[in-house]
Amino acid sequence: MEAEDVDVGELHARAVRGFETRLGAVEFEQWGHATPCTDWDVRGLVEHVTGNHLRLASVLHGRPIENGGKDTVSAWSAARDQVRSGLVVPGALESRAPSPFGGEASGRDLAHIIAADLAMHTWDLARAIGADDTLDADVVAFLLPVFERLAPGLAATGKFGSRVAVPESAGPQRRLLALTGRDASWRPLG
């Protein structure tokens, strides 16, 4: 399946559902828990995802979008809504903007990157809070071949860890996680 053939809004919505299921399960005392992304605790991880959504929303709407939330969860919700509304702006998916990996990318490609960001960080969030870490199978099915093509250069971007070795029998989700430097055996300390 080619990236152009995928309904970007549906891909984003599926990734959002997974993320929000885990976000809704975060207990007050878990906001400071470590995540597999060593740079962020749970709150920092959610703020990172929110910031990426605000950047994409700005591209899609063709103007700066400010954070509209009063706390971490409402800020996420506002950023998510801005992306959703931006995905249907005429011409937004064809617009060009700087890619987080260098060069330029279309709004469509940036929306795919956001879906990947959401999926990977859904797993991170689930692991950090001890929730179900199963990702949407259709999102994984879309992302896996993309990451397999990009695998040789992912770690060099500085945005991913080194590829983790997995057995050939590993399922699609575990292979995707491994390509992005995520060890499926990661558990929080304690």
Secondary structure, DSSP 8 states (H G I E B T S, - for coil): --GGGS-HHHHHHHHHHHHHHHHTT--GGGTT-B-SSTT-BHHHHHHHHHHHHHHHHHHHHTS------SSHHHHHHHHHHHHHHHTTSTTGGG-EEE-TTSSEEEHHHHHHHHHHHHHHHHHHHHHHHT------HHHHHHHHHHHHHHHHHHGGGTSS-------TT--HHHHHHHHTT--TT-----
